[in-house]
Amino acid sequence: MSEKEPGGVPGSIGPGGTGPGGIEPGSVVRGADWYARDLSGQVFEQVELVDVDLTEAHATGATFDGCTFRGVRFNASVWTESAFTGCTFSRANLFDARFDRCKLVGSAFDDCRLDLLRVEGGNWSFVTLRRADLSGVRIEGARMREADLEGARLPGATVVGVDLSGAVLDGADLRRATLRGSDLSAVDPRTAMLEGAVVDPAQAVTLAEALGVVVAG
């Protein structure tokens, strides 16, 4: 794997750079300062980003395919209609990051900071967020089919209108979470923590039936 230092490729974002163009697939970008940069339309394939600063970066239509983000700072960044498919986020900081109508199918998050993460629409199916701290996040209208949320902590989170069909939610902490309109068919109330969770009547029936209760009309 080749390694590209900040500013070490034509058009790279580094000292004096204006954009990340020219970063070859399989490259490593280490320590680059991409603060508040516009990455709209940029394409990264199999690129490893290490300790890159993407604080307040923004993009529409950016593509990251099979990329790895190690120690990357996404703080307060905004991503619109962008794709992070099959990516790995390790020790990344996504504090107050926003993803609008983005595709993160098959991506995995490990030991990441996700405080105040906001997700609006998009496809997060098959995402791995096992044991992630998602307390206080806001996810609305997204598809999270077969996502791995085993042991995830979502106390006080807002998860509204989310397709969680087939998701793994064993041991998930959903206390005080707002779950209205989300598909809870994969939630086992015997293993998930649901005290104080806000659900609608249809969801209440689904959860009761999961406990073997016969709901009579």
C-alpha positions as CSV (number, residue, x, y, z in Angstrom):
1,M,0.0,0.0,0.0
2,S,1.4,3.4,-1.0
3,E,1.4,6.2,1.5
4,K,0.5,9.8,0.6
5,E,1.4,12.5,3.1
6,P,-0.7,15.7,3.2
7,G,0.0,17.8,0.2
8,G,1.9,14.9,-1.3
9,V,-0.4,14.4,-4.3
10,P,-1.6,16.8,-7.0
11,G,-4.5,18.8,-5.7
12,S,-4.4,17.2,-2.3
13,I,-5.8,19.1,0.7
14,G,-2.7,19.9,2.7
15,P,-0.6,23.1,3.1
16,G,-1.6,25.1,0.1
17,G,-3.8,22.4,-1.3
18,T,-7.4,23.0,-2.6
19,G,-8.8,19.5,-2.9
20,P,-8.1,15.7,-2.5
21,G,-8.0,15.0,-6.2
22,G,-5.3,12.5,-7.3
23,I,-5.3,10.3,-4.2
24,E,-4.9,6.8,-5.7
25,P,-6.9,3.8,-4.5
26,G,-5.0,2.0,-1.8
27,S,-3.2,5.1,-0.5
28,V,-2.8,6.2,3.1
29,V,-3.5,9.8,4.0
30,R,-2.0,10.7,7.4
31,G,-2.5,13.8,9.5
32,A,-4.0,16.0,6.8
33,D,-5.8,19.2,7.8
34,W,-9.1,19.2,5.8
35,Y,-10.8,21.5,8.2
36,A,-14.1,23.0,6.8
37,R,-13.2,21.8,3.3
38,D,-15.8,21.1,0.6
39,L,-15.4,17.5,-0.6
40,S,-18.5,17.5,-2.9
41,G,-18.2,15.0,-5.7
42,Q,-14.9,13.6,-4.5
43,V,-14.3,9.9,-4.8
44,F,-12.1,7.8,-2.5
45,E,-11.6,4.1,-3.0
46,Q,-9.8,1.8,-0.5
47,V,-8.1,4.8,1.0
48,E,-7.0,4.8,4.6
49,L,-7.3,8.1,6.4
50,V,-5.3,8.3,9.7
51,D,-5.7,11.3,12.1
52,V,-7.2,13.4,9.4
53,D,-9.1,16.6,10.5
54,L,-12.5,16.8,8.8
55,T,-14.0,19.1,11.4
56,E,-16.8,21.2,9.9
57,A,-16.1,19.6,6.5
58,H,-19.1,19.3,4.2
59,A,-19.9,17.5,1.0
60,T,-22.8,16.7,-1.4
61,G,-22.3,13.5,-3.5
62,A,-19.0,12.5,-2.1
63,T,-18.1,8.7,-2.3
64,F,-16.0,6.7,0.1
65,D,-15.8,3.0,-1.0
66,G,-14.1,0.5,1.3
67,C,-12.2,3.3,3.1
68,T,-10.8,3.2,6.7
69,F,-11.0,6.2,9.0
70,R,-8.6,5.8,12.0
71,G,-8.7,8.6,14.6
72,V,-10.4,10.9,12.0
73,R,-12.3,13.9,13.4
74,F,-15.7,14.4,11.8
75,N,-16.9,17.0,14.4
76,A,-19.7,19.2,13.2
77,S,-19.3,18.0,9.6
78,V,-22.3,17.8,7.2
79,W,-22.7,15.1,4.6
80,T,-25.5,15.2,2.0
81,E,-26.4,12.4,-0.4
82,S,-22.9,10.9,0.1
83,A,-21.8,7.3,0.3
84,F,-19.6,5.6,2.9
85,T,-20.0,1.9,1.7
86,G,-18.1,-0.9,3.4
87,C,-16.1,1.6,5.4
88,T,-14.5,1.1,8.8
89,F,-14.6,3.9,11.4
90,S,-12.1,3.2,14.2
91,R,-11.7,5.7,17.1
92,A,-13.2,8.3,14.9
93,N,-14.9,11.4,16.5
94,L,-18.3,12.1,14.9
95,F,-19.5,14.6,17.6
96,D,-22.4,16.6,16.2
97,A,-21.8,15.2,12.7
98,R,-24.8,15.1,10.3
99,F,-25.6,12.6,7.5
100,D,-28.6,13.6,5.3
101,R,-29.8,10.9,2.8
102,C,-26.4,9.2,2.9
103,K,-25.6,5.5,2.2
104,L,-23.5,3.7,4.8
105,V,-24.4,0.1,3.8
106,G,-22.0,-2.5,5.4
107,S,-19.9,0.0,7.3
108,A,-18.6,-0.7,10.8
109,F,-18.0,1.6,13.8
110,D,-15.5,0.6,16.5
111,D,-14.8,2.7,19.6
112,C,-16.1,5.9,18.0
113,R,-17.5,9.0,19.7
114,L,-21.1,9.5,18.4
115,D,-22.5,12.2,20.7
116,L,-25.2,14.3,19.0
117,L,-24.9,12.4,15.8
118,R,-27.8,13.3,13.4
119,V,-29.1,11.0,10.6
120,E,-31.9,12.1,8.3
121,G,-33.0,9.4,5.8
122,G,-30.5,7.3,3.9
123,N,-29.6,3.6,4.0
124,W,-27.6,2.3,7.0
125,S,-28.5,-1.3,6.4
126,F,-26.0,-4.0,7.6
127,V,-24.1,-1.3,9.6
128,T,-22.2,-2.6,12.7
129,L,-22.7,-0.4,15.8
130,R,-22.2,-3.2,18.4
131,R,-22.0,-1.8,21.9
132,A,-21.8,1.7,20.5
133,D,-22.8,4.7,22.8
134,L,-25.6,6.3,20.8
135,S,-27.2,8.1,23.7
136,G,-28.8,11.3,22.6
137,V,-28.4,10.6,18.8
138,R,-31.2,11.6,16.4
139,I,-32.0,9.2,13.6
140,E,-35.1,9.8,11.5
141,G,-36.5,8.1,8.4
142,A,-33.4,5.9,7.8
143,R,-33.2,2.3,6.7
144,M,-31.2,0.2,9.2
145,R,-32.2,-3.3,8.1
146,E,-30.2,-6.1,9.7
147,A,-28.0,-3.5,11.4
148,D,-25.9,-4.9,14.3
149,L,-26.9,-3.0,17.4
150,E,-26.2,-5.7,19.9
151,G,-25.5,-4.1,23.3
152,A,-25.8,-0.6,21.9
153,R,-26.6,2.2,24.3
154,L,-29.4,4.5,23.1
155,P,-30.9,6.0,26.3
156,G,-32.7,9.2,25.4
157,A,-32.1,8.8,21.7
158,T,-34.6,9.7,19.0
159,V,-35.1,6.9,16.6
160,V,-38.2,7.9,14.6
161,G,-39.6,6.2,11.5
162,V,-36.5,3.9,11.2
163,D,-36.7,0.6,9.4
164,L,-35.0,-1.8,11.9
165,S,-36.4,-5.0,10.5
166,G,-34.0,-7.9,11.0
167,A,-31.7,-5.8,13.2
168,V,-29.8,-7.4,16.0
169,L,-30.9,-5.6,19.2
170,D,-30.0,-8.1,21.9
171,G,-29.1,-6.3,25.1
172,A,-29.7,-2.9,23.6
173,D,-30.4,-0.1,26.0
174,L,-33.5,1.8,24.7
175,R,-34.6,3.4,27.9
176,R,-36.3,6.7,27.5
177,A,-35.7,6.5,23.7
178,T,-38.3,7.9,21.4
179,L,-39.1,5.1,18.9
180,R,-42.4,6.2,17.3
181,G,-43.0,4.9,13.8
182,S,-39.9,2.6,13.8
183,D,-40.1,-1.1,12.9
184,L,-39.6,-2.8,16.3
185,S,-40.3,-6.4,15.0
186,A,-36.7,-7.4,15.8
187,V,-36.8,-6.1,19.4
188,D,-37.0,-8.8,22.0
189,P,-38.4,-7.0,25.1
190,R,-37.0,-9.8,27.3
191,T,-33.4,-8.8,26.4
192,A,-33.6,-5.1,25.4
193,M,-34.1,-2.4,28.1
194,L,-37.2,-0.4,27.3
195,E,-38.1,1.4,30.5
196,G,-39.5,4.8,29.7
197,A,-39.3,4.3,25.9
198,V,-41.9,6.2,23.9
199,V,-43.8,4.1,21.4
200,D,-47.0,4.4,19.4
201,P,-50.0,2.0,19.9
202,A,-49.1,-0.3,17.0
203,Q,-45.5,-0.7,18.4
204,A,-46.9,-1.5,21.9
205,V,-48.9,-4.3,20.3
206,T,-45.8,-5.6,18.6
207,L,-43.8,-5.6,21.8
208,A,-46.7,-7.3,23.7
209,E,-47.0,-10.0,21.2
210,A,-43.2,-10.6,21.4
211,L,-43.8,-11.4,25.1
212,G,-46.6,-13.9,24.2
213,V,-49.4,-11.6,25.2
214,V,-52.6,-12.0,23.2
215,V,-53.9,-8.6,22.3
216,A,-57.7,-8.7,21.8
217,G,-59.4,-6.0,19.8
